Amino acid sequence: MAEKSEIDIAVGRALNRLRGERGLTVTALAEGAGVSPPMISRIEKGQVSPSLSTLAALAGALQVPVMALLGIGMGLAVPPL
């Protein structure tokens, strides 16, 4: 199994936190974003690198800017490229 990247872990944590703050279940967020519930779980666990279009759909469903999922402007460190 591939090693989890820091950015994937950060995105997963941010997604989980934002979903929890809004009281959304994995299924409710998945339906709102047009993504499968297993994909949401895999993103939250840092097991996959979501595409930009998936991040945009998730951000739209959560009513936050895409950058919130990357931890930018929220005091979270984003590793350099």
N, C-alpha and C positions, 0 to 999 in steps of 0.2 A: 504494500500500500504506500502511496506517495506521502511524503511528509507534508503536513499542513503548513501553509505560508502564514506569516504574521498578518498580512492584510486580510486573508480569508478568515482568520480567527477574529480579527477586529470587526469585520463586517458582520460575522455571525453573532458576536456579542451585542453589537449595536442593534441589529435586527431583533434579537431576542428581547433586549431592553425596551425598545420602542414598541414592540408588539405587546409586551406586558403592561407598559404604561397606559396603553389604550384598551386594555382588557380584551384583546382579541385572541381567539384560539388560532392554532395553526391553520385549521380548516377555513375559518372566516377570513384570515389574511390571504390564504391561497385563492379563495374565490374572488376576493376583491382585486387581486393582482393578476388573476388569470394564470396562476402557476399551480402545479400540483402540491398537495400537502407534503408528500415525501421530499420534494425539492426544497421546501421551506425548512424542513428538519435538517436536511443535509447542509444547507447554507448556514443555519444557526450553529451547527456542530463544526463548521469550518472545513467540511469535507469536499466542497466544490467551490470553484471560482465562478460566481454568477456573471452572466454577460451584462453589458451596460444596459441593454433593453430590459433585462430582468430586474436590475437595480432600479431603473426608472419606474417600472411597473410597481415594484414594492414600495418605493418612495411615494408614488401617487396614492396607493392604497392606504399608506400610513399618514398621508398629508404632510410630508416633510420634504425638504430638498434632498436630492440624491447625495449631496455631500454629508448629510447627517448619517447616512449608512456607512460612510467612509471614516467617520469620526472627526472630520475636519470641522473646526470651529466649536468643538465640544470638549476640548482638553485631552483628546486621545491622540497618541502618537501614530503617525502613518510612516512606515518605513520608507527610506529613500529608494528610488529605482536604481 
